[in-house]
Amino acid sequence: MNDPARFELFSFWRTSATYRVRVAFNLKGVQPQEHNVDLDAGEQRSEAFLKINPMGAIPALIDRDPGRSKTPLTQSLAILEFIDETYPAPALLPTGAHGRARVRSLAAMLAADTHPLITPRVRKYLTTAGHFDDAAWRAWQIHWFTTGLQAFEQRLAGEPETGSFCHGDTPTIADICLASIVVVMRVFKIEVAGIPTVMRIMAACEQLEAFAKADPRKQVGAPQA
């Protein structure tokens, strides 16, 4: 199954969205060829990368299979579903329509409602046009991490479909998105109170090699402790 020559993943060690894609590939037993795009150095705004993703955002994925389109895939949630459809086992979405919608909803709470507010391009705008200093930016991060994860906790704790993982007893796209927020929150040394179910599920995820291997601190380019 593993064909590292097939997929090219444009990535950066720290990004939550890249982490999601790494976990999904790990769960499927597939190792893509990674190309580091240094967000801190502004490489995402280079002419070469903007031809791959005009938004200048990470990740981007190119499938080099001769029978596939060479159009780059962007947006982590779309890439996760592409990976799941390309490699159906183990499945990252439940079989029933309601369960699939629930998992997608949980994933979007984090990948679409929470994560976009703490990305480098938001920080750049707030610290230039918005005149945020470091303290104001950190307060912003804490506010949105807390708002997103406490709302997520409320759903997990109150909905009967929650099991060992976000939906039942096997990891899904929802767990990948949850872990992607928590690992990046740790990089920024931020803690959120009042989320016991979130942290229980995060601990279950981290027992799996696919999640542990994707830890941002273990990636090429990560600062050494």
C-alpha positions as CSV (number, residue, x, y, z in Angstrom):
1,M,0.0,0.0,0.0
2,N,2.8,2.4,0.9
3,D,3.9,4.3,-2.3
4,P,5.9,7.4,-1.2
5,A,6.5,8.4,-4.8
6,R,2.8,8.8,-5.4
7,F,2.0,11.7,-3.2
8,E,3.7,15.0,-2.7
9,L,2.7,16.8,0.5
10,F,3.6,20.5,0.9
11,S,3.8,21.0,4.6
12,F,5.2,22.8,7.6
13,W,6.1,21.3,11.0
14,R,3.9,23.4,13.2
15,T,0.6,23.7,11.3
16,S,-2.6,22.1,12.6
17,A,-3.9,21.4,9.1
18,T,-0.7,19.6,8.0
19,Y,-0.9,17.5,11.2
20,R,-4.3,16.3,10.2
21,V,-3.1,15.1,6.8
22,R,-0.1,13.4,8.4
23,V,-2.3,11.5,10.8
24,A,-4.7,10.3,8.1
25,F,-1.8,9.0,5.9
26,N,-0.3,7.3,9.0
27,L,-3.6,5.6,9.8
28,K,-3.7,4.3,6.2
29,G,-0.1,3.2,6.3
30,V,0.9,5.6,3.5
31,Q,4.0,7.8,3.7
32,P,3.9,10.8,1.3
33,Q,7.0,12.7,0.1
34,E,7.0,16.0,2.1
35,H,8.2,19.3,0.9
36,N,8.8,21.9,3.6
37,V,7.3,25.3,3.1
38,D,8.7,27.6,5.8
39,L,5.8,29.8,6.9
40,D,8.0,31.8,9.2
41,A,10.2,32.7,6.3
42,G,7.2,33.6,4.1
43,E,7.8,30.8,1.5
44,Q,4.1,30.3,1.2
45,R,3.9,33.6,-0.6
46,S,6.6,32.7,-3.2
47,E,5.7,32.7,-6.8
48,A,6.4,28.9,-7.1
49,F,4.1,28.0,-4.2
50,L,1.3,30.3,-5.2
51,K,1.0,28.4,-8.4
52,I,0.3,25.3,-6.3
53,N,-2.1,27.1,-3.9
54,P,-3.1,30.7,-4.7
55,M,-4.2,31.1,-1.1
56,G,-0.7,30.6,0.0
57,A,-1.9,28.1,2.6
58,I,-0.6,24.8,3.9
59,P,-1.1,21.9,3.2
60,A,-1.3,21.1,-0.5
61,L,-1.3,17.6,-1.9
62,I,-0.4,16.4,-5.4
63,D,-1.2,12.9,-6.5
64,R,1.4,11.7,-9.0
65,D,-0.5,8.5,-10.0
66,P,-0.5,8.4,-13.8
67,G,-4.3,7.9,-13.9
68,R,-5.1,10.9,-11.6
69,S,-5.5,14.6,-12.1
70,K,-2.3,16.5,-11.3
71,T,-4.4,19.5,-10.0
72,P,-3.2,20.1,-6.4
73,L,-5.6,19.4,-3.6
74,T,-5.9,22.0,-0.9
75,Q,-8.0,22.4,2.3
76,S,-7.3,19.7,4.9
77,L,-10.8,18.5,5.3
78,A,-11.1,17.9,1.6
79,I,-7.7,16.1,1.6
80,L,-8.8,13.9,4.5
81,E,-11.9,12.7,2.6
82,F,-9.8,12.2,-0.5
83,I,-7.4,10.0,1.5
84,D,-10.3,8.1,3.0
85,E,-11.9,7.4,-0.3
86,T,-8.6,6.4,-1.9
87,Y,-7.7,4.1,0.9
88,P,-11.0,2.9,2.5
89,A,-9.6,1.0,5.4
90,P,-9.5,1.8,8.2
91,A,-12.5,4.1,7.6
92,L,-12.3,7.6,8.9
93,L,-16.1,8.2,8.6
94,P,-19.0,6.1,10.0
95,T,-21.2,4.2,7.7
96,G,-24.6,5.8,8.5
97,A,-25.7,9.2,7.1
98,H,-26.4,10.7,10.6
99,G,-23.1,9.5,12.0
100,R,-21.1,10.8,9.0
101,A,-22.9,14.2,9.3
102,R,-22.1,14.3,13.0
103,V,-18.4,13.6,12.5
104,R,-18.2,16.2,9.7
105,S,-19.9,18.7,12.0
106,L,-17.5,18.1,14.9
107,A,-14.5,18.3,12.5
108,A,-15.8,21.6,11.1
109,M,-16.2,23.1,14.6
110,L,-12.4,22.9,14.9
111,A,-11.0,23.0,11.4
112,A,-13.4,25.7,10.1
113,D,-14.6,27.6,13.2
114,T,-11.6,27.5,15.6
115,H,-8.3,26.9,13.7
116,P,-8.6,29.7,11.1
117,L,-8.7,32.4,13.9
118,I,-5.2,31.5,15.1
119,T,-3.3,31.1,11.7
120,P,-0.1,33.1,10.8
121,R,-2.0,35.2,8.3
122,V,-4.5,36.3,11.0
123,R,-1.6,37.1,13.4
124,K,0.1,39.1,10.7
125,Y,-3.0,41.2,10.1
126,L,-3.7,41.8,13.8
127,T,-0.1,42.7,14.6
128,T,0.1,45.1,11.7
129,A,-3.2,46.6,10.8
130,G,-4.7,45.8,14.2
131,H,-1.6,46.9,16.2
132,F,-1.7,43.9,18.4
133,D,1.4,43.4,20.6
134,D,2.5,40.0,21.8
135,A,0.3,40.1,24.9
136,A,-2.8,41.0,22.9
137,W,-2.1,38.2,20.3
138,R,-1.7,35.6,23.1
139,A,-5.0,36.8,24.7
140,W,-6.6,36.4,21.3
141,Q,-5.2,32.8,21.0
142,I,-6.3,31.8,24.5
143,H,-9.8,33.2,23.9
144,W,-10.5,31.3,20.6
145,F,-8.9,28.1,21.7
146,T,-11.0,28.2,24.9
147,T,-14.2,29.1,23.1
148,G,-13.8,26.3,20.5
149,L,-12.7,23.5,22.8
150,Q,-15.2,24.3,25.6
151,A,-18.0,24.2,23.0
152,F,-16.6,20.9,21.6
153,E,-16.5,19.5,25.2
154,Q,-20.1,20.4,25.7
155,R,-21.1,18.4,22.6
156,L,-18.9,15.4,23.4
157,A,-20.1,15.2,27.0
158,G,-23.7,15.6,26.1
159,E,-24.2,13.4,23.0
160,P,-24.6,9.6,23.3
161,E,-22.6,8.8,20.2
162,T,-19.4,9.8,22.0
163,G,-17.4,6.7,22.9
164,S,-13.7,6.1,23.4
165,F,-13.2,8.5,20.6
166,C,-15.4,11.4,19.4
167,H,-17.8,9.1,17.6
168,G,-17.8,5.5,18.9
169,D,-14.7,3.5,19.6
170,T,-12.5,4.1,16.5
171,P,-10.8,7.3,15.4
172,T,-12.5,9.4,12.8
173,I,-11.9,12.7,11.0
174,A,-13.3,14.4,14.1
175,D,-10.6,12.9,16.3
176,I,-7.9,14.0,13.8
177,C,-9.2,17.5,13.9
178,L,-9.5,17.5,17.7
179,A,-5.9,16.3,18.1
180,S,-4.7,18.9,15.6
181,I,-6.0,21.7,17.8
182,V,-4.6,20.3,21.0
183,V,-1.1,19.6,19.7
184,V,-0.7,23.1,18.3
185,M,-2.1,24.6,21.5
186,R,0.7,22.8,23.3
187,V,3.3,24.2,20.9
188,F,2.0,27.7,22.0
189,K,2.0,26.6,25.6
190,I,-1.7,27.3,26.1
191,E,-4.0,25.4,28.4
192,V,-7.8,25.3,28.4
193,A,-9.7,24.4,31.6
194,G,-12.9,22.5,31.8
195,I,-12.5,20.0,29.0
196,P,-12.1,16.5,30.6
197,T,-13.8,14.6,27.7
198,V,-11.6,16.4,25.2
199,M,-8.5,15.5,27.1
200,R,-9.6,11.9,27.7
201,I,-10.1,11.4,23.9
202,M,-6.8,13.2,23.2
203,A,-5.0,10.7,25.5
204,A,-6.7,7.8,23.6
205,C,-5.5,9.3,20.3
206,E,-1.9,9.6,21.5
207,Q,-1.8,6.0,22.4
208,L,-2.0,5.3,18.6
209,E,1.3,5.4,16.6
210,A,-0.4,7.3,13.8
211,F,-1.1,10.3,16.0
212,A,2.2,10.1,18.0
213,K,4.3,10.0,14.8
214,A,2.6,13.1,13.5
215,D,3.4,15.2,16.6
216,P,4.6,18.6,15.3
217,R,7.7,18.5,17.6
218,K,8.9,15.4,15.8
219,Q,8.8,16.9,12.2
220,V,11.7,18.1,10.1
221,G,12.2,21.8,10.9
222,A,10.8,21.7,14.4
223,P,13.0,23.6,16.9
224,Q,15.1,21.3,19.1
225,A,14.3,21.3,22.8
